[in-house]
């Protein structure tokens, strides 16, 4: 029922204060006196008490109040013991109990009848006995309601959590967000209903407090004493509106090696938990989902290394459709004029945009030359810049384009060696002539060499054949 020593008595030293009187009476009798000693005579009266329960009929899970009144020879030093039939059956001697008072029992968990008695001075006989407290089995604790109204909310809305129960001494509640316990909302004492908890219209749940979640579930367990009833759950769905965004570059015209700044602003149902992907046409073409992006901000790009146009897109929640598209950033390969921040009297002329120039072979391409041409020969290329000459005949070179133009490959052949015969007729004294082929080098006397073409015949003319080296 309750701890009699802790809840009912105040404690103190356990001893019985007796009023001891040592009295000597002298009676004179025939010149003599008689000495009567009355030692350790206790003139204190026996303690008295009354004890009662109110109310006298309760159910399990409920409490009663016990009242007492001590009199006679009772003092706060009198050893006092409370023993009951249903609870506190052994009892414990304590001191310091006020002469009168009352205490509420703890909730009874067992049905039956309870009668309590008071024992003073370690006596085995009770000085008083209470009336009878009847504890009957209570009804099964039941949750009659557990609900959110409305059961779903979106931006700017509030839902109200309501609960009610019957046959309960207490109700405990645990709330979870997306299946995980919410901090501070585990096994809290929720009273029998939301009105007793202090919220007659229901406990308010605002969208901004739960916008990072998709589902809130609160489970209520009714108790009658230590007996638990059937649990009931209230569910709240958080409807997230579609995230919105804007995205822009500034400046919108740069050259290779320069940077721009990209700025963004996210709204609607966006939270830092929203998966967010940035994809661009010139850089970061695949993109990666990330979370934790601030709702607004700006970042400087890295220096661009490739000329072209850049357009970027934002994708939320793994969608294949972009939620917003940036303006276009132009990245050009040539120099970008820097406008003067302070106008002057003489306007700055706008430079002519530089166009790509393709390399093209010159007039020496495809010709036959007797020697290697010079790399500075203007006939090597009709446009572009000539490279160095390679090869020993044929000779090769490249006409390199400028400003991103294409290159042209060129070549010239080397003069080949051939022989053309010359014929000299020399008369002889006979009509028999001999034909002998001799090779005459390009310079020096003609000599017989490996060709050694020897032809003998009887003819009327002698033929001198000289093969002369010619250049084709």
C-alpha positions as MATLAB code, in Angstrom:
seq = 'XXXXXXXXXXXXXXXXXXXXXXXXXXXXXXXXXXXXXXXXXXXXXXXXXXXXXXXXXXXXXXXXXXXXXXXXXXXXXXXXXXXXXXXXXXXXXXXXXXXXXXXXXXXXXXXXXXXXXXXXXXXXXXXXXXXXXXXXXXXXXXXXXXXXXXXXXXXXXXXXXXXXXXXXXXXXXXXXXXXXXXXXXXXXXXXXXXXXXXXXXXXXXXXXXXXXXXXXXXXXXXXXXXXXXXXXXXXXXXXXXXXXXXXXXXXXXXXXXXXXXXXXXXXXXXXXXXXXXXXXXXXXXXXXXXXXXXXXXXXXXXXXXXXXXXXXXXXXXXXXXXXXXXXXXXXXXXXXXXXXXXXXXXXXXXXXXXXXXXXXXXXXXXXXXXXXXXXXXXXXXXXXXXXXXXXXXXXXXXXXXXXXXXXXXXXXXXXXXXXXXXXXXXXXXXXXXXXXXXXXXXXXXXXXXXXXXXXXXXXXXXXXXXXXXXXX';
ca = [
       0.000    0.000    0.000;
       2.637    2.520    1.077;
       5.873    2.696    3.028;
       4.650    3.275    6.534;
       8.032    4.447    7.754;
       8.633    6.794    4.813;
       5.155    8.074    4.108;
       3.417    7.738    7.445;
       6.023    8.286   10.176;
       8.739   10.850   10.698;
      11.262    8.594   12.500;
      13.275    9.140   15.685;
      14.954    7.224   18.473;
      13.046    4.163   19.607;
      12.592    4.246   23.270;
       9.683    4.444   25.659;
       9.789    7.486   27.947;
       8.564    6.417   31.348;
       7.807    8.785   34.104;
       9.931    7.454   36.959;
       9.343    8.686   40.495;
      11.675    7.785   43.344;
       9.899    8.683   46.555;
      10.950    8.128   50.201;
       8.353    8.264   52.946;
       9.534    8.334   56.552;
       7.095    7.203   59.190;
       8.121    7.566   62.792;
       6.846    4.735   64.982;
       7.672    4.667   68.658;
      10.811    6.610   68.187;
      11.737    4.600   65.211;
      11.123    5.282   61.653;
      10.332    3.018   58.749;
      11.952    3.873   55.338;
       9.670    3.088   52.381;
      11.363    3.440   49.012;
       9.085    3.450   45.977;
      11.555    3.035   43.165;
      10.862    2.914   39.392;
       7.179    3.436   39.776;
       5.653    4.209   36.261;
       2.722    6.537   36.529;
       2.365    6.929   32.670;
      -0.861    5.707   30.987;
      -1.037    3.273   28.045;
      -1.078    4.873   24.552;
      -4.396    4.816   22.763;
      -5.267    5.167   19.057;
      -7.894    5.198   16.367;
      -7.329    4.278   12.689;
      -9.645    4.475    9.650;
      -9.777    4.417    5.819;
     -11.757    6.825    3.683;
     -13.077    5.907    1.179;
     -13.626    2.305    2.148;
     -14.392    0.972   -1.356;
     -11.974    1.395   -4.266;
     -10.833   -0.443   -7.403;
      -7.401   -1.697   -8.277;
      -5.294    1.164   -9.488;
      -7.002    3.580   -7.103;
      -6.016    4.942   -3.687;
      -7.612    5.601   -0.287;
      -6.596    7.832    2.640;
      -5.765    6.479    6.102;
      -6.367    8.684    9.167;
      -4.951    8.200   12.672;
      -5.201    9.761   16.118;
      -2.935    8.745   19.042;
      -3.621    9.639   22.715;
      -3.178    8.446   26.264;
       0.459    8.013   27.071;
       1.622    8.304   23.447;
       4.637   10.425   22.658;
       6.674   10.722   19.448;
       9.261    8.516   21.167;
       6.802    5.659   21.485;
       7.818    2.726   19.229;
       4.942    2.385   16.782;
       4.236   -0.315   14.208;
       1.633   -0.458   11.409;
       0.620   -3.880   10.065;
      -1.992   -4.512    7.350;
      -3.613   -7.639    5.944;
      -3.230   -6.855    2.197;
      -0.088   -4.730    2.201;
       2.715   -4.035    4.696;
       2.019   -7.345    6.403;
       5.125   -7.483    8.628;
       5.384   -3.853    9.703;
       8.379   -2.071   11.170;
       8.769   -0.250   14.498;
       9.363    3.449   14.015;
       9.274    6.563   16.179;
       8.487   10.179   15.504;
       4.951    9.659   14.231;
       2.775   12.772   14.783;
      -0.072   12.210   17.253;
      -2.616   12.743   14.487;
      -2.583   12.963   10.707;
      -3.480   11.349    7.373;
      -1.687    9.926    4.329;
      -2.797    8.794    0.891;
      -1.994    5.224    0.046;
      -0.245    4.226   -3.156;
      -2.529    2.773   -5.889;
      -3.609   -0.757   -5.016;
      -2.584   -3.375   -7.555;
      -4.311   -6.359   -5.865;
      -7.996   -6.844   -5.170;
      -9.057   -7.882   -1.627;
      -9.869   -6.460    1.806;
      -7.430   -4.333    3.755;
      -7.457   -3.976    7.556;
      -4.637   -2.225    9.406;
      -3.619   -2.242   13.098;
      -1.351   -0.158   15.318;
       1.074   -1.753   17.797;
       2.825    0.324   20.497;
       5.950   -0.483   22.526;
       6.721   -3.738   20.682;
       3.485   -5.223   21.930;
       2.069   -8.220   20.108;
      -1.424   -6.961   20.820;
      -2.771   -4.161   18.604;
      -3.848   -0.994   20.352;
      -6.379   -0.217   17.614;
      -7.639   -1.653   14.320;
      -8.946    0.220   11.311;
     -12.196   -0.178    9.503;
     -12.107   -2.404    6.412;
     -11.021   -1.114    3.014;
     -12.485   -3.141    0.123;
     -10.384   -3.212   -3.075;
     -12.284   -4.641   -6.042;
     -10.981   -5.476   -9.489;
     -11.307   -2.427  -11.722;
     -12.406   -2.415  -15.328;
      -9.811   -3.065  -18.030;
      -7.982    0.195  -18.862;
      -9.000    1.284  -22.346;
      -7.939    4.010  -24.770;
     -11.151    5.344  -26.295;
      -9.445    7.868  -28.580;
      -6.030    8.620  -30.047;
      -5.985   10.749  -33.179;
      -4.540   13.743  -34.992;
      -6.971   16.246  -36.459;
      -6.473   16.857  -39.269;
      -4.552   13.667  -39.995;
      -2.306   15.355  -42.572;
      -0.793   18.833  -42.775;
       1.318   20.855  -45.183;
       3.057   24.228  -45.149;
       1.562   26.641  -42.590;
      -0.910   24.159  -41.078;
      -1.378   22.775  -37.539;
      -2.772   19.432  -36.380;
      -4.141   18.700  -32.874;
      -3.379   15.466  -31.043;
      -6.233   14.180  -28.887;
      -6.547   11.145  -26.612;
      -8.974    9.807  -23.994;
      -9.263    6.704  -21.809;
     -11.509    4.908  -19.317;
     -10.694    2.753  -16.311;
      -7.202    4.170  -16.147;
      -5.001    5.563  -13.431;
      -2.419    6.777  -15.924;
      -1.568    6.855  -19.634;
       1.896    6.740  -21.166;
       2.742    8.017  -24.648;
       5.657    7.527  -27.036;
       5.953    9.464  -30.301;
       8.080    8.495  -33.298;
       9.121   10.389  -36.428;
       9.657    8.188  -39.490;
      10.017    5.164  -37.175;
      12.541    6.704  -34.746;
      11.811    7.839  -31.187;
      11.453   11.595  -30.862;
      13.670   13.127  -28.205;
      11.766   13.857  -24.976;
       8.643   11.994  -26.134;
       9.326    8.462  -24.892;
       7.069    6.948  -22.160;
       5.873   10.338  -20.983;
       3.034   10.550  -18.444;
       0.161   11.821  -20.554;
      -2.642   11.749  -17.967;
      -5.944   10.075  -18.791;
      -6.752   12.479  -21.627;
      -5.493   15.587  -23.386;
      -7.706   17.865  -21.230;
      -6.112   16.624  -17.999;
      -2.751   17.041  -19.741;
      -3.544   20.752  -20.118;
      -4.697   20.945  -23.746;
      -8.513   20.801  -23.935;
      -8.452   21.374  -27.705;
      -5.685   18.844  -28.299;
      -1.919   19.097  -28.256;
      -0.856   21.330  -31.219;
       1.678   20.076  -33.780;
       2.870   22.739  -36.240;
       4.155   21.961  -39.752;
       7.402   23.863  -39.194;
       8.191   21.619  -36.208;
       7.875   18.398  -38.220;
       8.580   19.495  -41.809;
      11.735   17.378  -41.991;
       9.690   14.191  -41.508;
       7.084   12.314  -43.512;
       5.154   10.526  -40.735;
       4.549   11.152  -37.010;
       3.082    8.317  -34.887;
       2.111    8.647  -31.205;
       1.325    5.445  -29.294;
      -0.756    5.598  -26.079;
      -0.781    2.826  -23.445;
      -3.523    2.907  -20.728;
      -2.785    1.647  -17.215;
      -4.970    0.718  -14.262;
      -2.331    0.525  -11.585;
       0.297   -1.745  -13.077;
      -2.192   -3.388  -15.444;
      -1.751   -2.219  -19.028;
      -4.574   -2.083  -21.515;
      -4.604   -2.183  -25.293;
      -2.451    0.448  -26.998;
      -3.845    2.943  -29.475;
      -1.873    4.904  -32.088;
      -2.450    8.294  -33.707;
      -0.779    8.954  -37.075;
       0.022   12.280  -38.746;
       1.149   12.570  -42.383;
       3.323   15.528  -43.360;
       2.584   16.541  -46.954;
       5.575   18.327  -48.399;
       4.935   20.863  -51.150;
       7.180   20.724  -54.215;
      10.451   22.602  -53.802;
      10.944   25.663  -56.011;
      14.150   27.387  -57.097;
      15.843   30.107  -59.113;
      19.385   29.959  -60.529;
      21.507   32.578  -62.303;
      25.042   33.481  -63.473;
      26.670   36.894  -63.055;
      28.512   37.990  -65.146;
      27.081   36.197  -68.161;
      30.048   36.793  -70.515;
      33.582   35.681  -69.650;
      36.632   34.370  -71.440;
      38.663   31.203  -70.914;
      40.530   31.325  -67.603;
      37.940   33.572  -65.960;
      35.142   32.778  -63.472;
      31.513   33.708  -62.919;
      29.302   33.557  -59.796;
      26.235   31.308  -59.653;
      23.460   32.311  -57.214;
      20.459   30.263  -56.093;
      17.295   30.570  -54.026;
      15.197   27.544  -52.956;
      11.644   27.723  -51.613;
       8.334   25.865  -51.475;
       8.742   22.526  -49.735;
      12.531   22.645  -49.836;
      14.461   21.629  -46.715;
      18.140   20.929  -46.188;
      17.204   17.221  -46.236;
      15.901   17.488  -49.811;
      18.168   15.584  -52.265;
      19.467   18.259  -54.652;
      21.408   17.852  -57.914;
      23.155   20.488  -60.089;
      23.798   19.630  -63.757;
      25.367   21.917  -66.375;
      25.879   21.703  -70.136;
      29.553   22.676  -70.310;
      30.812   21.419  -66.929;
      29.443   19.002  -64.282;
      27.343   17.274  -66.904;
      26.288   14.285  -64.787;
      25.684   15.939  -61.388;
      25.506   14.284  -57.954;
      22.667   14.266  -55.386;
      23.629   16.063  -52.177;
      21.799   17.292  -49.057;
      22.433   20.140  -46.661;
      22.436   22.876  -49.309;
      21.398   26.245  -47.780;
      18.078   27.595  -49.061;
      19.884   30.537  -50.647;
      23.469   31.457  -51.445;
      26.100   31.948  -54.140;
      29.385   30.343  -55.207;
      32.164   31.354  -57.548;
      32.807   28.904  -60.379;
      36.236   27.501  -61.109;
      38.072   29.121  -64.029;
      36.674   27.862  -67.325;
      39.102   26.038  -69.606;
      36.753   25.421  -72.518;
      34.930   27.937  -74.674;
      31.196   27.514  -75.189;
      27.859   28.277  -73.536;
      27.002   27.098  -70.015;
      23.462   26.497  -68.770;
      22.806   24.836  -65.392;
      19.769   23.029  -63.949;
      18.545   22.085  -60.441;
      16.866   18.700  -59.838;
      15.107   17.890  -56.522;
      14.215   14.494  -54.992;
      15.899   12.436  -57.749;
      13.484   13.839  -60.327;
      14.452   13.624  -63.999;
      12.736   16.975  -64.631;
      14.630   20.121  -63.600;
      12.897   22.452  -61.149;
      14.690   25.518  -62.521;
      17.136   26.544  -65.260;
      19.810   29.212  -65.094;
      20.431   32.003  -67.570;
      23.180   31.348  -70.162;
      26.854   31.949  -69.451;
      28.967   32.597  -72.568;
      32.624   31.527  -72.396;
      34.686   32.741  -75.368;
      38.228   31.827  -76.346;
      39.472   35.298  -77.373;
      40.099   38.282  -75.200;
      37.049   39.847  -73.687;
      37.016   43.653  -73.683;
      36.789   45.076  -70.179;
      34.451   48.059  -70.167;
      35.784   51.121  -68.422;
      33.793   51.768  -65.252;
      34.181   55.524  -65.749;
      33.077   56.867  -69.149;
      35.688   59.008  -70.918;
      35.362   61.584  -73.628;
      37.033   59.261  -76.113;
      35.033   56.040  -76.578;
      37.005   52.838  -76.505;
      36.742   51.183  -79.946;
      35.276   47.744  -79.903;
      37.880   45.238  -81.068;
      37.045   43.058  -84.031;
      36.270   39.568  -82.792;
      39.060   37.167  -83.771;
      37.901   34.305  -85.988;
      39.626   30.955  -86.408;
      42.075   30.799  -89.419;
      42.640   27.412  -91.052;
      46.095   26.469  -92.268;
      46.500   25.933  -96.092;
      49.434   24.637  -98.172;
      51.334   27.038 -100.467;
      52.577   26.737 -104.072;
      55.489   24.415 -103.168;
      53.043   21.719 -102.075;
      53.153   18.780 -104.497;
      56.092   20.083 -106.591;
      59.458   18.399 -107.315;
      62.492   20.164 -105.929;
      66.212   19.565 -106.326;
      66.972   20.593 -102.733;
      65.239   21.034  -99.387;
      63.201   24.261  -99.216;
      63.828   26.828  -96.480;
      61.394   26.881  -93.534;
      61.031   30.623  -94.061;
      60.021   30.242  -97.744;
      56.726   32.124  -98.122;
      55.596   29.558 -100.728;
      55.297   26.832  -98.073;
      51.854   28.057  -96.797;
      49.204   30.275  -98.274;
      47.686   30.713  -94.772;
      48.718   29.706  -91.302;
      52.188   29.272  -89.873;
      54.645   26.734  -91.395;
      56.303   24.176  -89.188;
      59.912   23.006  -89.535;
      60.820   20.838  -92.574;
      61.225   17.107  -92.054;
      62.467   14.300  -94.334;
      65.318   14.088  -96.847;
      63.193   14.041  -99.956;
      60.309   13.918 -100.122;
      60.133   16.863  -97.670;
      57.191   17.395  -95.297;
      55.822   20.377  -93.371;
      52.560   21.512  -91.686;
      50.678   24.751  -92.134;
      49.291   25.398  -88.603;
      45.946   27.173  -88.233;
      45.547   30.084  -85.796;
      42.811   31.059  -83.294;
      41.641   27.480  -83.145;
      41.772   26.904  -86.938;
      42.624   23.530  -88.514;
      46.086   22.415  -89.690;
      47.123   21.333  -93.245;
      49.805   18.732  -94.079;
      52.031   19.564  -97.089;
      54.962   17.938  -98.973;
      57.326   18.287 -102.019;
      59.178   15.571 -103.936;
      62.912   15.343 -104.654;
      64.188   15.260 -108.292;
      64.673   11.592 -109.509;
      67.748   10.226 -111.571;
      67.324    8.974 -115.241;
      69.609    8.397 -118.192;
      69.329    9.607 -121.829;
      71.604    8.094 -124.469;
      73.660   10.166 -126.947;
      75.057    8.665 -130.118;
      78.368    9.551 -131.789;
      79.143    8.013 -135.248;
      82.836    7.478 -135.986;
      83.884    6.044 -139.452;
      86.366    3.179 -139.507;
      88.631    1.704 -142.129;
      86.505   -1.364 -142.356;
      82.868   -1.931 -142.582;
      82.818   -3.907 -139.360;
      81.689   -1.795 -136.386;
      81.534   -2.663 -132.743;
      78.831   -1.281 -130.383;
      80.037   -0.752 -126.902;
      77.816    0.901 -124.266;
      79.689    3.174 -121.952;
      78.326    5.166 -119.025;
      79.242    8.808 -118.794;
      78.780   10.240 -115.267;
      77.277   13.658 -114.718;
      80.791   15.000 -114.572;
      84.225   13.615 -115.585;
      85.225   11.352 -118.510;
      83.085    8.508 -119.686;
      84.313    5.120 -118.447;
      83.338    1.547 -118.781;
      81.367    0.581 -115.594;
      79.308   -2.282 -114.312;
      76.686   -1.912 -117.036;
      79.271   -3.173 -119.544;
      76.820   -3.533 -122.329;
      78.912   -5.143 -125.047;
      77.412   -5.663 -128.416;
      79.486   -6.794 -131.459;
      78.154   -6.932 -134.936;
      79.271   -6.481 -138.515;
      77.758   -3.207 -139.556;
      78.731   -0.338 -141.784;
      78.882    2.189 -138.952;
      80.618    2.303 -135.607;
      78.432    3.621 -132.869;
      79.684    5.315 -129.741;
      77.029    5.202 -127.084;
      77.389    7.569 -124.182;
      74.790    7.515 -121.444;
      74.550   10.922 -119.938;
      73.004   11.527 -116.572;
      70.171   13.990 -116.799;
      67.934   15.516 -114.166;
      64.210   15.142 -114.637;
];
